[in-house]
Amino acid sequence: MNRNPCPYFAIRLLCLFVVILALGTPASAEWKEKVLYSFQGGSDGATPAGGVVFDKEGNLYGATGDGGSSCPSPGCGTVFQLAPPTTNGDPWTETVLYGFHGNDGSRPTGGVILDQQGNLYGVTAYGGTGTCLLLGYNVGCGLVYELSPPAQKGGAWTETVLYSFQNASDGQEPNGNLVFDNAGNLYGATTFGGGKGTSCDPFYQYCGMVFKLSPPNHKSGKWTEQKLHSFAGVVNGQQSGDGANPNGGLVLDSKGAVYGTTYYGGNNQKGSCQGGSWGTGCGMVFKLTPPKRAGGRWTEKVVHQFNGRDGSNSAAGVVLDANGNLYGTTYFGPPHGYGLIFELKKPSGKVHSWTEMVLHPFSGGNDGANPAASLVFDNHGGLYGTASVDGGGAQYGTVLQLLRKGQAWAANVLYAFPGAPNGRIPTTSLIFDEDGSLYGTTTEGGNGACSYFGCGTVFEVSP
C-alpha cells in the first residue's frame, strides 16, 4: 500500500514544503474557475484552513491557518469575510474580522459555521490556556471560539473562547468544522489527546477524541465539554483495534448519532495497513450513539474498517443521504494508491452490517489524486468533491462530479486547477450557491508572495 510518511493533518501543520513534478497534460475542463480572492500572506491571511460558508446577504466567511498581524511570521491565522461586488466586474472585498494572537487561539484547522444570529464558530489547533508540549515548548492545546458581529455595521467583531482544551488527556489539536445539533450543542474532534492510545504519533500524546460542547443555561455561564469517545488506536503488533486521529466534519443523523472517520487505527494487518512512523492502521468510519438516559455513556460502533484494498486513511468526514447511507473519501487506496470515493449502505432487512461500494478510484491522472475533503450533494442526488493534487499531470487538483447511472456512478472532471495565479491544491469541502455554482478554497495558488506556490485562494467554479 502507498503510505504517506507525513499524514494529511501533519502536512497542514508540520510539513512546510511539498514538491510536485508537473508531467503530462491537463484534463479538459467544462466549468470555469474564478478566483474571488488571492491571499497575500500578510495581515489579510494565508493558507485557508477550511472551506467557506454563505450568510443571508451573500457574504462568504472562512479562516486561514497562517497570516494576520498579531504573531511573528507565518502568523497565527485569521477569520475573514468576502463581500460580493455591488457592480458586475468589480472584485470581491476581503475584511479580516479577527486576527488570532496566540493565547486566544493560534492556527485555525477548520472553517467556520454560522448560527441564526450571524455568530461564527470554529477551532484552532494551538493556543489557549492549556499546557501541551511540542518539542519542549508549550504551544497550547487548542480551543473552540465564537466570533460575534458588532452591534453597529463597521465595528469590531468580538471573540469569545468557548472552551480551551487543558492538557493532552482532555484533548489536543481540534480540527475540521464543528456541527450544531437541534439543541444548540456543538460537536467536534481533536486529532490527539483524549487520554487513550500510545501508538499514534511520535510528537503528540494519545489518539484523539470526539467532544460535545453544551451552551450555558444563563448568559454569563460557561460552555461545558463532554468527551463522547476517546480513541485507543492500534497497538503495534496487533492486527486490529480502535480508530485513531479522528477528522473533524462530523455529521449527525435524525436520532442524534454522530458519524465520522479516523485517519489511522482500525485494521492493522501485516502487508496492507501495518506500521508507519506516524501511525498504524488504515483508518475507519465510526458511529457514536447517544445514551438512552441522561448522564449515560455514548457507545462507539465501527461502521467500516478500511483494509488498504477498499481505501485507506480518510482525511475528511462523511455525508448522509436521505436514506441514511454514508459517502466519503480516502486519501489513499487502490489500484495505485491515489485514493477513492466510497459509499457505505445502511444495514436493512437481513443485512446487519454496512456494505461498502467504491464509487470512483482515482487514477492519479486527469481525474486527480488524494482527495482530502468531504463531499457535498446537489438537489438531484449528484455528488461533488475535490482531489487535492494530481499523480503526475500538469494540474494541481480537480473538482469532480459524480452522477448515478443505474447501479453505478460516473465521474466527470469539472475543473482542473493549473496552479498560480489560479488556485492550487484544494483540500476543503465545497458549497453551492442558489445558481448551482460551487465555492471553496485552495491552500496554495493565487498571486500572493508567500512562496513560489502562492498563499491560497477562495474560488468559484461555475457551469
N, C-alpha and C positions, 0 to 999 in steps of 0.2 A: 504494500500500500504506500502511496505517496504521502509521506509525513512532512509537515512543515516544522522546522526546528524552532520557529517563533510563531506561536498561535496568534489568531486574529487579534484578540484583545491585547496581547503583548506588542503586536505590530503597532497598534494605535498609540501605546503609551511608552514603550521602551525602545523599539527599533526605529532608528532615525532616518535611515536611508534604504530605499528599495530600488534596485536597478532592473528594468525590464527591457529586454532586447527586442527591437522592432524589426520583425521579419514578415514577409508575405504582403498581402494586400487587404485593405479593409473590406468589410461586407457592405453591400449596397443597402442604403437606409431609406425608408419611405417617409418617415416622420422627420420633422425639422426641429433642431435644438436652438434655443435662445438663451444666452447667458443673461440672467436677470441681475446678477451682481458678482463681481470678482473681488474677493477679499485681498487686501493689500498687506496684511501681516503686521500692521501697527495697532493703533488703538481700535481700529474697526474690526479686528479679529482675524483669525486664520484657522484653517483645518476644521471645517464644520464637523460637529460631534454627533449629529443625528440628522434626521430629516427636517421638514418644515411643516407648519400647520397654519391653516387659514383662520382668521376671525370673521365676524359677520360683515365687516366692511371690506373684506378682500385683502387685508394686510397679511403678510407672511411673518411667522416667528420661528426662530431657531436658536441654536447655541453653537459656539466654536470652542474647541479644546485648547486653542492657543490664542495669542493676541491679547489685546487690552493694554491699558496704560498704567496698571497698578502693580505689576510684577516685573522683575527683570526678564529679558528675552529667554524663552519664546512667549512669555506671558502666562497668565492664569486662566485665560478664557473669557468669553463674553456671552451675553444673551442679546440678540438683535431683532429688529423689526425691519421688514422691507415693505414700503408703501408703494402701491401701484401708481403708474403715471396718470396724471389728470388729462394729458393730451397725447394722442397717438404719436409714437415715435420718441417720446421722452423716456429717459431711463427710470427704473425703479429707484427709490430713495432709501438708503440704509440709515437707521438710527440705532446706536448702541444703547440699549435700555439699561444694561448693567455690566460693569467690569469687575470680575472677582479679584479679591485682594490676597487670598491665601487662607486666613483663618475663617473667613466667611464662605469658603469654598475655593477649589482650585481644580482646573482641568475637567470641565463637563465631559461626560462619556455617554451622553444620550441627548435626544432632542427635548423639546418641551411639549406639554399638553395644556389645554385651556379648560377652565371651568366656565359656568354660565355667567359669572360676573366679570370675566376677562382676566382673571388671575392666571399666571403661568406657573408650572411646576416642573422640576427637573432634578437631576442628580449631578454631583461632582465626584470624581474618583478620589481626590485628595482634599486636604484642608479639613477644617472643623476643629473641635475641641478635644478630639480623641487622641490616643497615643498609638500609632502604628509605625513601626520602623522599617525603613528601606535602606539597605547598605549603611546601617548605623545611624541614620538621620530620621527624626520624627517628621513624616510627611503628612500626618493626619490620616484618618480612616475614611474620609469622605462624608458626604451629607446629602440630605434632601432639602431643597429650597423652594420657596414660593416668592414670586415677584408680583407685586400689586400695582395696578396702574394709578397714576396720580389723580387727585380729585379734580384738578383743572388741566386741560389739554396743554401739553408742553412742559409740564412739571416732571420731576424726577420719579422714577419707579422705586418702590421700596422692597428691599429683600428681607425676608423672614426665614431663618433657619428652622425648618420644622423638626428635623431630627439630625443630630450629629452622632455618627457611629463612634463608640468609645474605645474599642480595642478589637483585636483580631477575633476574640471569642464572640463579640457582639456582631460584628460584620465589618468587612473591609472592601473598599473599591466597588461601590454601587455602579451599575452600568445599564445602559439601554433606557428606553422610555418607561415611564410609570403608567399605571392604568387605574382609573376610578371604578368602584362598584356603585350600585344604586344608592347606597347609604352614605357616600362621600368618603369612604375609606380608600387609601392609596395602596397599591401593591407594586413591588419591585424586587430586584435581585441584586446580590453582591457577588462579585466574581470570586472573592476569597473571604476568609473569616467564617464565622458561624460555629466554631469550636469543634468541628469533626474533620477527620481525614488528615493524613500526613504525607501523601504522595502526590500532591497536586502542583507544586511549584517550588523551585529552589530558593526563591526570594520572599515569598509571601506565605503566611500561615493559613492552614485549613483550606477547605474545598468549596466554600461559598454557601449561600443560603437564600431562601425566599422570605421576604418580610411583608408585613402589613402595618400601615400607619393609620391610626384612628384619630379623627379630629376631636378637639376638646369639647366638653359639654357646655362651657361658657367661654366668652370671648378672650379672657386673659389666661385661659388654661393652656396646657401643653399637649401636643400630639403624643400619642402613645404607640410605641413599637412593639410588635409581637413577631417572634420568629416562627414561621409556619413550618419550615423544614430546613435542617442543616444537612448538607450533603457530606457523605463519608468517603466518596471516591472508591478507588480500587487499590487494594494492597498489592504491591509488586509481587509477582509470583502467582497470584490468584487469577482465575480466568473470568471472573465476573464480580460485580459489586454495585454499589450505588453510583449515581451520577456525580459529576464534579464540574465546578466552574460554570454555573448557570448563566445563560444570557438573559438580558432584560427583554422588554417587549412581550410581557406575559399577556395572556388572554383569558377571560372569564366566560363560562357558559351560563345559561339561564338559571342554573341551580347554585351558582356561586363557586363552582370548582375552578381551580386555576391550572392552566396548561402552560408548559414552557419546554425549553430544551437546555441541555448541558453540552458544553464543548467537549469535555472529556468524561471519563468514567464509563460505567455500564460494562459492555463487552470488552474483555482484555485478552482474547485468545491469541496464543502464540502464532505468529506468521501473518496476522491480519491487523490486530489493533494493539498489540503489546508494546510497552515501552515508550520511549521518547523522553528527552531530557526535561520537557516542560509539562508532561502529564501523561497519564496512562488511560487507555480505553478510547473507544471510538465515539463516545457520547450517546445521548439518548433523549427521548421525548417523555415527559413525565406529566402526571396529573396529581394535584393536591385537592383532596376532598374535605370540605369543612366539617367540623364535628356536629353531631346531632343535638348536643346540649351545649349551652353556653359554658365556656371555660374548658371544654374538652380539647383533645389533641386533633390536629389535622393529620390526614392519612395520605401517605405517598403511594402511588401506583405507577409502575413502569409501563408506559403505553407502548414503547418500542425501543429496543436496543439496536443501534447500528452495528453492523459487523464488518464494515470495510467493503463488502461486495454490494451492499444496498445503500451505501452512503457512509460518510464519516465526518465527524466534527462539525456539527451545526453551529454557525456563528450568529444565528438570529432566532427569534421566536417563531411561533406558528400562528396561523389564522384559521378560524372556524367558518364553515359554510352553513347554510340554513338547516342542513340535516345532521349537523354535529360532527362532520368529518374534518380532519385536520390537514393543513397543507403547509409545507415549509421547504427549506433548502439545507443542503450540507455543503461545507466549504471544499471538502474532498469527496472522492468517490469514483466508482468505475465508469467507463472502462480504462481511463488513463489518469485518473486522479484529479480531474478538473471540477468535481462537484456535480450536484444534481438537484432537481426539484422533485419532491415526493408528495404523495397523498397517503394518509392513513384513514382507512374506512372504519367508522364506528361499529362496534360489535352489534349484531342484531340477530334475532331468531336463535338458531342453534350455534351460531358463531360467537364464541365467548372472548376472542382476542381481536385486537386491532390488526387490520391487514394492510401492509404497505404495498404501494404501487409506485414505481419510478415513472414520473410523467415526462421528464426530459433529462438525459445525461449530457452534460456539457462536453463538447469535443475539444475545447481549447483552441478552436479555430475562429471562424466568423461569428459564432454564437457567444464567444467569450469563455470565461473560466472563473472558478472560485467565487460563487455567489456568497455575499456576506450580509445580505439584508433579507428581511421578511417580505412576504408577498402581499398584494392587495387585489381585491375583487372589483370588477366593474359591475354595473347594474344588470348585466346579462350573464353573469357567471364566468366571464373571462378572467384569467389570472395575469398579473403584471408584476415584473420584478427586474432586478439588475444582476449583471455579473460584474465583479469588481475589477477584473483585469482580463487580459487575453493570453492564451497559452503560447503564442508565437506569432501573432499577426501584428498589423500596424495600428490597431486601435487599442484604446486603454479603458475597456469596459463597455458594456452594452446595456440597452433597455430591451426587454423581451416581453412578448405577449404569448400566452398560451390559451388556445381555444379548444373546447371539447369537440371532437369529431367521432360521434358514436361512443364507443367504449374507450377510445384513445384520445390523446391530446396532441395538437400540432403547435409547434413553437415557431414564432416569427420574430426576427430581429427588427425592432422598430427604429433603433438608432445605435450607431457605434461611435463612441467618443474618440476623436482624433488627437486629444491632448491639447495643451496650451496653444492659443489663448482660449480655446473651448474647455469644457470640463474634462476631468481625468480621474479615474478610479472612483466610481460610485459605490458606496458601501452602506447606504441607508435606504429605508423603505420609501416608496413613492406615495403621493396623494393625488387625487383628481380634483379638478375644478368643475363647475357646472357645465362647461362646454366639452368636457372629455379630454382636456389636456392634462398631462402629468407633470408634477413638480417634485424636485428632490435636490440633493446636494452631492458634490464631489469633494473628496478630501484633498485633491490636487487640481491643477489646471488653473485657468484664468490668466490674467495679466499681472498678478501680483509678483513681487520680487522676493518671496520667502526663500525660494531656491529655484533651480533651473526648471522645476516642475510646477511652479506657481503655488498659490496659497489656498486654493479651493474656490468653489463657485456654488451659487444657487442657480438652478436651471429650470427651464420649461421645455418639454418635448410635446409637440402637437401634430396632429394629422395634417 
